[in-house]
Amino acid sequence: MMFDTFTATAEPSAQFQALQTRLKTLWRSPDEFDARNCQVLIVPSLSLDQSELQKIAGVHYYEERLLFSLARLRNPHTRLIYVTSQPLHPSIIDYYLELLPGIPSSHARDRLDLFATYDASHKPLTQKLLERPRLLEKIRDSLETERAYMVCFNSTPLERELALQLGIPLLALDPDLLHWGTKSGSRQIFAECGVPHPDGSELVHTADDLAEVAADLWERQPHLKRIVIKLDQGFSGEGNALLDLRSFAEAAPPSGSRSTRVKQLGQALRQLRFQCKSETWEYFEQKIHGLGAIAEAFIEGEQKRSPSVQGHINPLGEVEMLSTHDQVLGGPDGQIFLGCSFPADADYRLRIQAMGSAIGQCLAQKGALERYGVDFVAVYQPDQSPNWELQAIEINLRKGGTTHPFMALKLLTNGQYNAKDGLFYTRRGQAKFYRASDNLHKPAYRGLLPSDLMDIIVSDRLHFNSIEGVGAAFHLMGCLSEYGKLGLTSIGNSPAQAEEIYAQVVESLDRAT
């Protein structure tokens, strides 16, 4: 059974809305010391288009990315229930619990319950849970429903249904608002907020219509060299493709007829440059019919970066800025997310934070909840002031690639983000920086177990040192043996130190393998 994230559903039930009202009294910031009894159910399901997700190596291990939520166990009256498709290796759990500052790991472990569906199929974890009523009953029995709420990676009708069946509220976006996190919905928000963004098209669902809107865009922007075609619900840039206009300049406006231009663009769509190596036009066209797609001006530039901002909307409707990053992108044309560094460059970090705050306020007014991220493109313009020209390109209404590195930083240092300068400080006033990646990925690393990783890193004294407040923290460790892929966050007292630790970890792993 293939799940479509945005399948039309009826209006949320009154029961769901009643459950959601509990969040205002149940929710506390993870930074607060909460003396009340509280239970948090964590369902790290990637409830996105499953065929798109299969383009990512080892994606079924990405359920481990929310393990930094175990930081909530610092509150001695908090109990966590963490659910995965396959059981987590005990050494992975031990690793995270040992990182918890200020509380014995055994005390935290006693307040952690683990459940698994024992199902590795290509379905969202939430769907697997809904298909297992006996397992759901066990989870329900472990909950005090009046004191519990649910946390997820991204919210869809599946997560809403799970919350209803368990009788607990969902600390996440109402699925009826998912449109605002699509490529087309993002463009609407940018326009409402007056945030600069590339010229582009409305959402279409056929290749013929895509050729028409691409022609409209080209006619508005005759200087365009490339157009990026985006599936409305792409993930990590894997749903993007480039249409190169330079290969048929004779059709460039204003020369040539409109009909000829549309015809040539329609033919050119079949020669798209895909960001995913396994993608084909035939498969991509099916996705256009199912998910819809937009055409957007590709932003050119000799010196170009991809910063992002991350914010949070709490159940009281308050917007808090969490972080800024410069993203590390890869793939054929720099469209695929590989990692990030914190914070974003000082030349523009406060500008993207201000735009991110305005977008967050707009989302909050529409009823959005929990984390959101906004991606930008920054192009250096030496003859302008300010030198970096910024364009917003998409909103993610979910946890993303920049979420878990920042959670790791908070977990390990117990510090705070300062929105006034965009830096993160420990309680002693030491600024912290990091370099992170989901894609430390080499064939030679295959066969390494989590315990092997720890042996290598501890031997070279690269693990996170809580006294000095620097070192490396890892995630996606379950992915290492099968795929040779690992997540890494290297924390330092300067950007240079964070980069140096990152390079030392890679060198250490390379030498050991």
N, C-alpha and C positions, 0 to 999 in steps of 0.2 A: 504494500500500500504506500503510494507516494503522497507525502503531505505537502500541500500548497499553503505557505505561510499566510497568504491573504485571501483564503477562501471566504466568500461572503457568509456572514453569520447573522443571526437575529440580534436585536438589541440586547445588551447585557441585562441579565435578570436583576430584579430588585434585590434578590438575595446576594448577588455579587456586590452590588453597590452598598448594601448594608454591611457586608464583611469589610469593605474598603474603609468605611468610616472608623473602624477600630484602629487603623494605622496611626491616627493622630495621637492616640494615647499609648499605643504599644511601642512605636518607633522611638529610638534614641540614636543619636550620632554615635558611631563606633568609637569616637574620641572620648565620649563620656564614660565615667565610671558608673555603672548601673547596678544598684543594689537590689533591684527587683528580680523576681524569678521570670525568666524569659526563655522562649524556645524559638529557634530559627531553623526552618527547613530549607536546605540549599539543594536546588535541582539545577545543575549546570548544563542543562540541555541546550544544544545548538539547534534550535527550532527554526532553521532556515532551509532554503531549498536544498534538499539532500544531494541532488545531482551536481549542483554547484559546489557544495562542500567537498565532494569526493576529489576535486581538483587539488586539494591541499593534502600533502603527504602526512599520514598519521593523524588525520583530523579527529578520529574517534578518541584519541588521548587528550583532546583539548578540554574535556570535562575536568581535567586536573587543574585548569587555569584558575578556578575559583577556590583552590585550597588555601589561598591567602586569606580567605574569609574566616579561617580558623583563628585569626587574630581576635575575633569576638569572644573567644574563650578566656581572654584576659579578665573579663568580668566573671567573678566566681559563682554567680547565680545564673549564668547563661548556659543553656544546653543547645548543642548543635546536632542536627540530623543531616548527614551528607549522603546523597544518593548518586550512584554511577551506573553505567551500563554493565561494566565488568568490575569485579572486586579490585580495590586498590592494594598495591603491595604494601605490607606492613612497614617496610623500611621508609617508604615515601611519607606515610603518616607520621612516623617517628621523627623524620627530618623536620617537618613543619612544626610539630609540637616542641621540639628542642629549640626552635627559633623564638618561641614566645618569651618575651621579657617579663620578669617580675612574678612568675607563677610556676610552680613545679609542673613538669610535663605530665607526670602521673595524675595530678589533680585535673588538668585539662582533659586528659584521655578518658577519665571517668565520666566526663560530661559530653562525650562525643559518641554518637551512634552512627554506624555505617550500614547502608543497605545497597544491594546491587540487583539488577534485573537478570544478570547472566545471559545477556543478549547482545551480541556484537553486530547485529544487522544494521543496515543503513536506514535507520529510522531515528527521529528525535527521541531522546531519552524520555521526555514527558509522555510521548505516545506509548512507549514501551511500558511505562508505569500504568497508564490508563488501561492497557490491555491485560493487566495482572491484578485482578480484584483482591486476591489473597494477600499479595504484597502490599497493596494499598491499605488493606485492613491492618496489617502489622504496623505500618507507618502511622496510621490513624491512632492505633492503640498506644503508640509511644508519645503522642502529643497531648498536651493540655490545651485544647483548642482555644480557650479564652485568652491564653498567654502566648500564642504562637503566631508567627507569620512566615511567609514563604519568600525566598529570594531566588532569582533565576538569571541566566545569562542574557536572554532576550525573551520578550513577552509576545505570545500569540494566543489565539483562541484555545490552543491546547493547555497552556499554563492557566488560563482563566478557568477552564473546565476542571483541571486538577485542584485548584484552590477551592472550587465549589464542592467537589467530592470530598475534600478533606475538611471543609468547613473553617478555613483560615484565610485571612486576607493575603493579597499578593502585593509585595513591595516592588512594583514594576509598572510600566506603562500600561494603561488600559488598551487592550488590543484594538479597540475601535479607533485609536489615534495613530495606528501604525503608518498611515499614509505620510505623516510628517517626517518619517525617517527614510522614505524612499528618495531616489534621485529627483523625481519630479516634485515631490512634496517639499524637499529641501529648497528647491528653487523658489517655490512659493513663499516659504518662510523668509528667505533672503530678501525677496522683493518687498515683503511686508515690513521688514526691519530696516530697509535701506542699506543693506550690507552689499558691497560690490561682489559680483559674481559673473562668470563668463556668459556671453550670449548663448542661447540655446533654444530648444524646441519644447513643445508640449509632448506629453506621453502618447505614443502610437503603438499599434499592435500588429502591424504587417510590414513586410519589407517594402512594398510599394509606397505605403504612407511614410516610411522612414526615408525613402529616396526623395519624396516631396518635401519633407521638413528639412532635410539636409540641403536641398536646393534653396529653400527659403533662407536658411542660415547663410549659405555661401553668397547669396545675392545681397544680403544685408552687410556681409563682411567680405568683400571681394578679395581682400588681401590675405585671407586665410590660406595656410599651407596644409593644415590637417584638421580633421574633425574627429572627436572621440565619440564613439557609440557606446552607450552605457545601458546595460540591463537595469531595469528599475530597482531590482533587489540584489544587485551584485554584492559580493563579500570579499573584503581585502583586495579589491581591485581586479579579482579574477573574472568579473563579468564585464570588463572593458575591452574595447577593440578600437584600432585606429584606422581611419579612412584617409589615405594620403591623396590630397588633391593635386599635388605637383605632377603626378603621372599623366594627367590629361588636362594640361593648362589651356588647350584650345577651347575647352568648354567653360573657362572662367568667365564670370560676368564682368562687363556687360556684353561681351561677344557671345555669339551663338544663341540659339533659340532656347526658350524655357523647356520645351518638350525634349530637345536633344540633351540638355543638361540633366534633366531628371532621368532619362534613359541611361545615360552614361554613369550616373551615380548609382542607379539600380544595379548595373553590371559590376560596378566597382565594389559594391557591398559584398559580393561573392569572393572578393580578393582581400577582405579585411585582414589586418595584422592583429592577431589575437595575443592577449597577454598570457593566456594559458597554453602551454605547448600542445596539449591533447585536444584543443578545441577545433571544431570544424564548422564550416558555414551551415551545413544541413542541421546540425544540432543547435547552433546558435539561433538559427531562424525559428526553430520550434520554441525556443525560450522567448523570442520576441513576441510570438503569438500568446504564450502563456503568461509571461511576466510584464510584457511591455518594455519599451526602450525609448531613450531620448537621444538626440544629436546635440552635441555641445562643442563650442569652439575650443580647440586645443590651445593651451597657453604656451607660446614659444618663449624662449629666453636663454641667453648664453649662461647666465648664472641664476639657477632656479632651485628653490627649496620647497619642502612640503611640511610646514608647521601645522600643529593642531592644538586645540584647546579642549579641556574636559571640565564639565560642570555637573552639578547635582541639584535636583529639585526635590525637596523633602515633602513629606505628607502635609505640611502646613503651607505649601506653595512657595516656600522661600528658596531663592536661587543662591547657590554657593559655587564659587569657582574653585576648582581642585588643582589644576595643573596646566602647563603648556609644554609642548614637546616639539622638537624637530624630528620628523619621521625619516626613517631610512627606507627607501623604496628601491625595488628591483624589477626584474622582468625585462622584456624586450624594450619597453619604452618608459620605464620608471613608473609603472602604475600599480605595482603589487607591494603591499605592506610587508616589510621584513623586520623592522625594529624601530627604536626611537632613542633619543637622548633628551634628558631633562636638565634644565628647562630649555625652552626655545630661546633663540638668540635675543639678546637684550635690545637689538635694534627694532624688534617688532613684537616682543612677547606681550607687552602691556596693550598694544593695539589689538592683537587678536583676542586678548582676554576681554577687552571692552566690547568687541563685537560678539564674542561668545556669551557675555552676560546679557546683552540685548536680545540675542536669540533665545537664551534661556528664559528670560522674562516673557517673551512671546509664546514660547512653548508652555510655560506655566499657566498663562492665561487661557490656553486651549485645554488645560487639564492634564498636561504631561507630568510624569513622575519619574524619579530616580535618575540614573546617570544618562548623560548625553555627551557626545563628542562632535566637534565641528572641524573638518579638514579644510585647509587653505592651500593655495599655491602662492609663493612669494617669488617675485622676479626682481632682480637688482637693476635699478635704473640710475646710473651715476649722475645723470643730468637733472634728476628730480630731487625734491625734498618733501617727505622722507624718501630715502633711496630705495626702499623696498616697497614695491607695489603689491598689494594683497588682494586676492580674489578667493572667496569662499566657494568650495566645490561640493560639499555634501555634509549632511547631518547623520549621525548614527545614534539612534534611540535605544541603546543597549550598552552593555559592557563591551569593551573592544580591546585591541592590541596594546593600548596605552594604559588600560585599567590595572592589570595585575602588577606591572612594574612599580606603579605608584603605591599600590596596596602593600607591596613588599617593602618599599622604603618606609612607610608609616609603621608597619609591623616591626621592622628591625630597629628603628631609631626612636620611635615614640615621639616624633616631632610634629611640626605644624607647617602648613603652607601659608605664606604671607602674600596676600593679594596685592599689597602696596608695591612690592618690587618683583613679584613673581618668583621668589626663591623659597626654598624649604629649609627650615631651621630646626635643630635639635633644641631641647629645653635649655641647653647651655649656650645657645646662640651660635652654634656652628652650622654654616651653610652646607648642604649636601647636594650632590649631583650624581647622575647615573647614566649609564649606557645600557640598553636592554635589547633583547632580540628573542623572537619566537623561532628563529630559523638558523640556529647554529647547527648546520646540517652537512655532514660529510659521510660518505660510504664507509670510511675507515672506522667510524665510531660504532658501527653496527656490532652487536654482540656485547657491548658494555652494559652491565647491570647497574642499577642505582648504587649498590654497594661499591662497585668498581669506581664509579664516579667519585664517591666520597673518599676512597683510598687515594686517588690521584690528586684531588684538590687539597685534602688535608696534608698530604705529604709535601706539597709545594706551598703550603701555608697561604692558600688563596681563598679559603672559606671565610664567610663573614665573621669578623671579629667584633663582638659587642662592646669590648672595652675601647678599642680604637675607632669603632664606628665605620669601618671600611671593609671591603671584601666582596665576594660573589655570593649570590643566592640563585637557586635553580628552580625551574618548573618544567613541566612536560617530561619529567624523568622516566615515566612509563613508556615514552616514545623512543627512548634512546636505543634499547637493544634491537628492536625490530627495524627501525628506520634510520638509525644513526642521527637522530634529530633531537635537539635539546633547547630549552628556553633558559635564558641567562639574564640576570640583572646585576651589573657591577656598580658598586656604590663607592664614591670617593669624596674627598673634601674639596675637589676642584674638577672641572670637566676633564682636564688632562689626566688626573689620577684615575678617574672612572674609565677613561679610554685605555689607560695603561693596564689596569687590572683586567679589563675585557681581553686585551691582546695577550696578556699572560695566561689567562685561562685557556684560550685557543691554542697557544703555544704548548701549554702543559698537556692538553688532550692530544694534540698532534704528536708530540714526542712519545706519549704513552701508547699510542696506537700505531 
